[in-house]
Amino acid sequence: MDSKKISHTIASLSPFSPGLTYMILSAASFCLMTVFVKLAGITLPTIQIVFVRGLFTLLATAVLIYREEVYAFGSHKMLLIMRGVSGTLALFLVYESIKRFPLSEATVIQYLFPIFTALVAPLIISEAINKKVFGAILIGLTGVYTVLDFPFLIKTTNISVYSIGIAITGSFLTSVAYVLVRKATKVNEHPLVVMFYFPFVHRSNVFAIFDLKLGSSITRGLGVSIFSWYLYAVRTVFSHTWIQRTSCRRGSAA
């Protein structure tokens, strides 16, 4: 099955531009992903969900790289490693926030990342922002604050500062990872290489200390219900269905 032909067919059927089409499909897939993360998080620890997610991603990306005959380690290794580190930390914090908050609130906080992206992009890739963007940032922040029922302003609002910190930090690191992906594509790194470094760094470095503790966790994981492993698989499929093409068009990946 030729993924490029499928992508071109989908783009030709859409009334929008190819880039916008892939971004819409990617956003829809990520929304479905959060549902399965929430379900899996009922019985499984966040670190185990992230661990298996990285494992699935590593294998899937390696297969695609082999098929495309792309050099897996790229030319700008430090940039790719930074993208991998920021993406891995963001993933853990975002998944943890999904477990701590109702799904609607966790998703709203996570989608602060476009605001953070607009603020971080000038610092990393020198993309200027105009007055309209600043206005949109203020409106976006006001909207999130409203959805959260005005925390710290209304005393009856029961919300954890620690949990809010986890969610916002995850969103911020997501924006950093996205901007670094954009920078990597600007220097002609292949989207598959950018994708590969995320699970590669995750498995090799950032979570090495946790992996030492995962032996018993994985052993227990082998005994969890088939439904839990099904949630693992479906969650991974939805998070990566459109991410490669979105990376090609706009330089944004998970």
N, C-alpha and C positions, 0 to 999 in steps of 0.2 A: 504494500500500500504506500503510495507516494504522498507524503505529508504536504509537500509543496502544492501539488495539484488540488488536494482537498482544501487547503487554505485559500488558493486562488478562486476555487469554485464558490466557497462561502463568501469571499469578498465581493465576487461578481453579483451575488444574489442580494447583497445588502444595499440599501439606499444611501448608506453613509460611506465615507472614505474607508479604505482598508485599515488604516491606523485606528480610526474611531471604532470601527466594527470589532477589531480584536480587543480593544480596551473595554468595550461594553461586554463582550463575551467573557473576558478575563474577570471583570468585576462581578458578573453573575456567578461565575465558577467559584470565586472567593467567598461570595455570600453563602453558597451551598456548602463550601468547605467549613465555614464557621459553625454551621448546624451540626455537622458530623463531629467536629472537635468538641462541641458542647455535649453531645451524646456520649462520646468516648470518655470525656472527662468525668462522667458520673462515677465510673468504676476504675479508671486508670489515672496514674499520676502524670502530670504535665511532662516531666522529663522523659517518660517512656514514650509518650505520643510523639514528642520531638525526635527522639532517637529513631523510632521506626520510620517516621516521615523522612528523616535524612537518609536512612538505609534504602528505602524505596527510590528516593530521588537520585541517589548515587548510581544505583543500578540502571534506572531508566535513562539517565543522562549519558552514562557510559555507553549504552547500546546505541543511542543516537549519534554520539561522537564517532563511534566505530563505523557506523553506516555512512556518515558524511565524510569520513577520513580526515578529521580535523585534529590538529595537535592539541591535546587536552590541557596543557599547562600554560598556554598563552605566552605573550611577550612581556606583559607588564605585571609581573607576579606580585609585587607589593600592593599595587592597586587592587588586584583581584583578591588578595588575602584580606585586605581591609574591607572589601565588599562582603566577603564570606563571614568575617567576624561580626560586622554590624548586622548582617542579615540573620545570623544564628541567634545572637542575643535578642534581637527584635522578635524573632519567631517565638522564643521561649516566653518572653514577657507578654506578648499578644495572646498566646494560648493560655497563659496563667490568668490574664484578665478576663478571658472568655469564661473561665471556670468561676471567677469571683463575682462577675456581674451578670445581670440578666442579658440575654443575647442582644437585645436592641441597644442597650446602653453600651455594652462592650464594642459593638460594631460602630456606633456613633463616635466613641472616643478614638477607636482605631483610625477612623476616617478623618482625624485631625492631620494625618500625614500629608495631604496635599498642601495644607497651610504651612507645615514645617518644611515641606519640600521647597515651597516658594521662598522661604526665608534662608534655607541652607544653600540653595542653588547658586546665588550670587557669590557665596564664599568659596565654593568648591569648583564650580565650572564657569563662573563669571557671567551667568545669565541674569540680566537686569530685570527688575520688577518695576511696574509703573503704579500710578496712583489708584487705578482701578483694581489692581491686585491687592493693594493694601486695604481698600474698602471691602473687598470680598473676604479678606482675612478677618477683619473685625466682625463682619456679619456671620462668618462661620464659627468664630469663637463664641459669639452671642448665642447662636443656635445650639451648640453643644452644651453650654451652661444652662440653657433653658430645659433641654432634654433631661439633664441630670437633676432637675428640680432645684436650681439655685443653691448648690452646696455652699456652706459657710456664710450664706446670707439669711437663709431660713433655718432656724435652730432645730426644727422638727425633722429636717432632712437627715436620715440616718445613712451616712456614707463614710467609708474608711479612707483616711488620707493616704495610708500606706497602699491600699488597693488602687486609688486614683493615681498615685505616683508610678506604680507598676504599669498601668495602662498607658499613661501619657509618655513615659520613657520608651515603652515598646513602640508607640506611634512615632516618636521622634527618631528612634533608630531605624525604623522602617523607611522614613524619608531620607535618612543618610544613605541607607543601602540603595535606594532608588536613584539618588543623585550619582552615586558611585557607579551604578550600572550605566547610567547615561554617559558618564565620563569614559568608562571602558569602551562603550560602543563608538564614542567619538575618536578614540585612538585605534579603531578598527579591530577590536577584539571580537571574535565570533560569539554570537549570543549563546551558543551551546557551551562555550568555554566559561562564560560568565555564570551560566547556570551550574556548571560542573563544580566550580570553586566553592559554591555555597555548601553542598553536602560534603565536599572533600575537606574543607576547613572544619566543618562541624564534626566530622568523624575523626579527623587527625589531630586537632589541637584544642579548640575551644572547650569541647565537652570530654576531653580525655580523662579529667579527674572524676567526672560523673560516670564515665564508662566503667571505671574500676568498681563502682557501686552497683552497676547495672547487671552484674552477673546473676544475682539472685532475682532481680527484677525481671530480666528476660526469661529466666527459668519459670518464674511465676506467670509471665506473659504467655508462655507456651500452653499454660493450663487454663487461660481465660476462655470465655465462650467464643464460639465461631463467629457470633454476631459482633463481638468486639474487634476481632481481626478483620471482619468485613468493613467495619467503620474505618479502621486504619486504611484499608485499600481504597475505599471510595473517597475518603478525605483527600488522599494523595492524588488520585486521578483528577478530582475537581480543582485542586490547587495548581495543577500543572498542565491542564488541557490546552489552555490558550497562552500560557506564559511565554513560550518561545517566540511566537509570532508577535506578541505585544512587545517583547524585548527588541525585536528587529525593527519595529515601527517607531516606538517611542522611547526605548531604552529603559523600560521599567520591568523589573522582575521581582519575585518574591525572594 
